[in-house]
Amino acid sequence: MFFSSILFSFVEPALIVFLPYTAEKLGSASYLSFFYMSFFLGFIVGVIICKYLKTTSKNVGLIWTLSIIPLLFLINNSNWLIFCFLISIFGTLTGIHNILGESLMQITSTEDILGRVMTTIRTANSLGSPIGSVVAGIILDKFNQNILLVICCIFIFLGGINIIIKK
């Protein structure tokens, strides 16, 4: 899960840079509020759904991998309502894999190393944030949002497959 966390640590800040960029392209900063609300409402739905899912590495990896689907549909999308809907789906899937992933780490780690495991994962998550933000800004300036989304999808896909394979 460490490798997957590092990959996702680049994706999350890249998407945080992507949202205001998209709001500006759509013509109003107020869209950003709708984007964030959509993500967090989706995240809450994901947290609620978690109680009905089994905590397995297969489920975590599968849901992690499935979270690329709404991002792929964001490519070339310029309708803010569809964008909000897709962001809420991504938020739902992110909420599920965050909760199940954290639970899986706690279930599979013995009590005497649990603190180290959780700290290592938190450290991995924080490694990519500054780099992911800078790289995302450069990609958005030099290329376009579609390239950024594809790169994010590749990172998410590799992370999800890694979780499924590692079990």
C-alpha positions as CSV (number, residue, x, y, z in Angstrom):
1,M,0.0,0.0,0.0
2,F,3.0,2.3,0.5
3,F,3.7,2.5,-3.3
4,S,0.1,3.2,-4.0
5,S,0.0,5.9,-1.3
6,I,3.0,7.6,-2.9
7,L,1.3,7.6,-6.3
8,F,-1.9,9.0,-4.9
9,S,0.0,11.6,-3.0
10,F,0.9,13.1,-6.4
11,V,-2.7,12.9,-7.7
12,E,-4.6,14.6,-4.9
13,P,-2.7,17.9,-5.1
14,A,-2.7,17.8,-8.9
15,L,-6.5,17.6,-8.8
16,I,-6.6,20.4,-6.2
17,V,-4.7,22.6,-8.7
18,F,-7.0,21.3,-11.5
19,L,-10.2,22.4,-9.9
20,P,-9.6,26.2,-9.8
21,Y,-8.0,26.0,-13.2
22,T,-11.2,24.5,-14.6
23,A,-13.4,27.0,-12.7
24,E,-11.5,29.8,-14.3
25,K,-11.8,28.2,-17.8
26,L,-15.5,27.9,-17.3
27,G,-15.6,31.6,-16.6
28,S,-16.4,32.0,-12.9
29,A,-14.5,31.3,-9.6
30,S,-17.9,30.4,-8.0
31,Y,-17.8,27.1,-9.9
32,L,-14.9,26.1,-7.6
33,S,-17.3,26.1,-4.6
34,F,-19.6,23.7,-6.4
35,F,-16.7,21.5,-7.3
36,Y,-15.5,21.2,-3.7
37,M,-19.1,20.7,-2.4
38,S,-19.6,18.0,-5.0
39,F,-16.4,16.2,-4.0
40,F,-17.2,16.4,-0.3
41,L,-20.8,15.3,-0.6
42,G,-19.6,12.4,-2.7
43,F,-16.9,11.6,0.0
44,I,-19.6,11.5,2.7
45,V,-21.7,9.1,0.6
46,G,-18.6,7.0,0.2
47,V,-18.1,6.9,3.9
48,I,-21.7,5.8,4.4
49,I,-21.4,3.1,1.7
50,C,-18.3,1.7,3.5
51,K,-20.2,0.0,6.2
52,Y,-21.8,-2.3,3.6
53,L,-18.5,-3.4,2.0
54,K,-16.0,-6.0,3.1
55,T,-12.5,-4.7,4.0
56,T,-10.3,-6.6,1.7
57,S,-7.3,-5.6,-0.4
58,K,-9.2,-6.7,-3.5
59,N,-12.0,-4.3,-2.7
60,V,-9.6,-1.5,-1.9
61,G,-7.7,-2.0,-5.1
62,L,-10.8,-2.4,-7.2
63,I,-12.5,0.8,-5.9
64,W,-9.1,2.6,-6.1
65,T,-8.8,1.6,-9.8
66,L,-12.5,2.4,-10.6
67,S,-12.0,6.0,-9.4
68,I,-10.3,6.7,-12.8
69,I,-13.6,6.3,-14.6
70,P,-15.1,9.7,-13.5
71,L,-11.8,11.4,-14.2
72,L,-11.7,10.0,-17.7
73,F,-15.1,11.4,-18.4
74,L,-13.9,14.8,-17.3
75,I,-11.6,14.9,-20.3
76,N,-13.0,17.5,-22.8
77,N,-16.0,18.1,-20.5
78,S,-17.1,21.7,-20.4
79,N,-20.5,21.3,-18.7
80,W,-20.2,22.4,-15.1
81,L,-23.2,20.2,-13.9
82,I,-21.7,17.1,-15.4
83,F,-18.4,18.1,-14.0
84,C,-19.9,18.4,-10.5
85,F,-21.6,15.0,-10.9
86,L,-18.4,13.3,-12.0
87,I,-16.4,15.0,-9.2
88,S,-19.0,13.7,-6.7
89,I,-18.6,10.1,-8.0
90,F,-14.8,10.5,-7.7
91,G,-15.4,11.8,-4.1
92,T,-17.6,8.7,-3.3
93,L,-15.0,6.3,-4.6
94,T,-12.2,8.2,-2.8
95,G,-14.1,8.1,0.4
96,I,-14.6,4.4,0.1
97,H,-11.0,3.5,-0.7
98,N,-9.7,5.9,2.0
99,I,-11.8,4.3,4.7
100,L,-11.4,0.7,3.6
101,G,-7.6,1.3,3.0
102,E,-7.1,2.7,6.5
103,S,-9.2,-0.2,8.0
104,L,-7.2,-2.7,6.0
105,M,-3.9,-1.4,7.3
106,Q,-5.2,-1.5,10.9
107,I,-6.6,-5.1,10.5
108,T,-3.4,-6.5,8.9
109,S,-0.9,-4.8,11.1
110,T,-0.1,-6.1,14.6
111,E,-0.6,-3.7,17.5
112,D,3.1,-3.3,18.2
113,I,3.8,-1.9,14.7
114,L,0.5,-0.2,13.9
115,G,1.9,3.2,14.8
116,R,4.9,2.8,12.5
117,V,2.7,1.5,9.7
118,M,0.3,4.4,9.9
119,T,3.1,7.0,10.2
120,T,4.9,5.5,7.2
121,I,1.7,5.8,5.1
122,R,1.1,9.3,6.3
123,T,4.7,10.2,5.4
124,A,4.2,8.7,1.9
125,N,1.0,10.7,1.5
126,S,2.8,13.9,2.3
127,L,5.8,13.3,0.0
128,G,4.0,14.0,-3.3
129,S,1.9,17.0,-2.3
130,P,4.4,19.8,-3.0
131,I,5.8,18.0,-6.1
132,G,2.3,17.1,-7.4
133,S,1.1,20.7,-7.1
134,V,4.1,22.1,-8.9
135,V,4.1,19.5,-11.7
136,A,0.3,19.9,-12.1
137,G,0.8,23.7,-12.5
138,I,3.5,23.2,-15.1
139,I,1.4,20.7,-17.0
140,L,-1.6,23.0,-17.0
141,D,0.5,25.9,-18.2
142,K,2.4,24.0,-20.9
143,F,-0.1,21.5,-22.1
144,N,-3.8,21.2,-21.0
145,Q,-6.0,19.7,-18.4
146,N,-6.6,16.5,-20.4
147,I,-2.9,15.6,-20.2
148,L,-3.0,16.2,-16.4
149,L,-6.1,14.0,-16.1
150,V,-4.6,11.2,-18.1
151,I,-1.4,11.3,-15.9
152,C,-3.6,11.2,-12.8
153,C,-5.5,8.3,-14.1
154,I,-2.3,6.4,-14.9
155,F,-1.0,6.9,-11.3
156,I,-4.4,5.9,-9.8
157,F,-4.6,2.8,-12.1
158,L,-1.0,1.7,-11.1
159,G,-1.8,2.3,-7.4
160,G,-5.0,0.2,-7.6
161,I,-3.4,-2.6,-9.5
162,N,-0.5,-2.6,-7.0
163,I,-2.9,-3.1,-4.1
164,I,-4.8,-5.9,-5.9
165,I,-1.6,-7.7,-6.8
166,K,0.1,-7.3,-3.4
167,K,-2.8,-8.6,-1.3
